[in-house]
Amino acid sequence: MVADQALNIQVLKDALGKRGDAGSAAGSRHRDPCAAGAPLRRACRYLGIHRSLLQYRSRAAPQTALRQRLGELALAKPRWGSPRFTWRLQREGGR
């Protein structure tokens, strides 16, 4: 029981980073909690995340060109919303 608690504390420290809070680094909550030797279910339970978050692998193509263009439009026109970005991208020949 004491060993389980020590392991749980170590998993939390490793997952949360050096500062001990979730905002210490981008994506710090989603590092591999099993690297410390904890079972996946237990590590996810103590971190408060679903197992599917760590196991999910997208099958779709990343669409980097579309994302890059969307980012450029968002920087150029910060007041535009999603419908207008969609309209603009469709007009340019995107999906």
C-alpha positions as CSV (number, residue, x, y, z in Angstrom):
1,M,0.0,0.0,0.0
2,V,2.8,2.4,0.9
3,A,4.6,1.4,-2.3
4,D,1.5,2.1,-4.4
5,Q,1.2,5.6,-2.9
6,A,4.8,6.3,-3.5
7,L,4.4,5.2,-7.1
8,N,1.3,7.3,-7.5
9,I,3.1,10.3,-6.2
10,Q,6.0,9.7,-8.5
11,V,3.7,9.3,-11.5
12,L,2.0,12.6,-10.7
13,K,5.4,14.4,-10.3
14,D,6.7,13.1,-13.5
15,A,3.5,13.9,-15.4
16,L,3.1,17.4,-14.0
17,G,6.7,18.5,-14.5
18,K,9.3,20.1,-12.2
19,R,7.1,23.0,-11.0
20,G,4.3,20.6,-9.9
21,D,1.5,22.3,-11.8
22,A,-0.2,21.4,-15.1
23,G,0.9,24.7,-16.7
24,S,4.6,24.1,-16.4
25,A,5.0,23.0,-20.0
26,A,2.8,22.6,-23.0
27,G,1.4,19.2,-23.0
28,S,3.0,18.2,-19.7
29,R,-0.2,16.4,-18.5
30,H,-0.1,14.2,-21.5
31,R,3.4,12.8,-21.2
32,D,3.7,9.0,-20.9
33,P,2.6,8.3,-17.3
34,C,3.6,4.6,-17.7
35,A,7.3,5.5,-18.1
36,A,7.5,5.6,-14.3
37,G,6.3,2.0,-14.2
38,A,2.6,2.5,-13.3
39,P,-0.2,0.6,-15.0
40,L,-1.9,2.7,-17.6
41,R,-5.3,2.5,-15.9
42,R,-4.0,3.7,-12.5
43,A,-1.8,6.4,-14.0
44,C,-4.7,7.8,-16.1
45,R,-7.1,7.7,-13.1
46,Y,-4.7,9.7,-10.9
47,L,-4.0,12.2,-13.7
48,G,-7.7,12.6,-14.4
49,I,-7.5,11.8,-18.1
50,H,-9.1,9.1,-20.2
51,R,-7.0,6.2,-21.4
52,S,-8.2,6.8,-24.9
53,L,-6.4,10.1,-24.9
54,L,-3.0,8.3,-24.7
55,Q,-4.0,5.5,-27.0
56,Y,-5.7,7.4,-29.8
57,R,-3.9,7.5,-33.2
58,S,-5.5,9.5,-35.9
59,R,-6.1,7.7,-39.2
60,A,-6.7,10.9,-41.2
61,A,-4.1,12.8,-43.2
62,P,-2.7,15.7,-41.2
63,Q,-3.7,18.4,-43.7
64,T,-0.8,20.6,-42.9
65,A,-1.2,22.9,-45.8
66,L,-4.9,23.6,-44.9
67,R,-3.9,24.2,-41.2
68,Q,-1.1,26.5,-42.2
69,R,-3.4,28.5,-44.5
70,L,-6.1,28.7,-41.8
71,G,-3.4,30.0,-39.4
72,E,-2.4,32.7,-41.9
73,L,-6.0,33.8,-42.4
74,A,-6.6,33.9,-38.6
75,L,-3.5,36.2,-38.1
76,A,-4.5,38.4,-41.0
77,K,-8.2,38.6,-40.1
78,P,-8.6,38.1,-36.3
79,R,-12.2,39.2,-36.3
80,W,-13.4,36.7,-38.8
81,G,-15.2,33.6,-37.5
82,S,-15.3,30.0,-38.5
83,P,-18.0,30.4,-41.2
84,R,-16.1,33.1,-43.0
85,F,-12.8,31.2,-42.9
86,T,-14.6,28.2,-44.3
87,W,-16.1,30.4,-47.1
88,R,-12.7,31.9,-47.9
89,L,-10.9,28.5,-48.0
90,Q,-13.6,27.0,-50.2
91,R,-13.4,30.0,-52.5
92,E,-9.6,29.5,-52.7
93,G,-10.1,25.9,-53.7
94,G,-9.8,24.1,-50.4
95,R,-12.3,21.6,-49.3
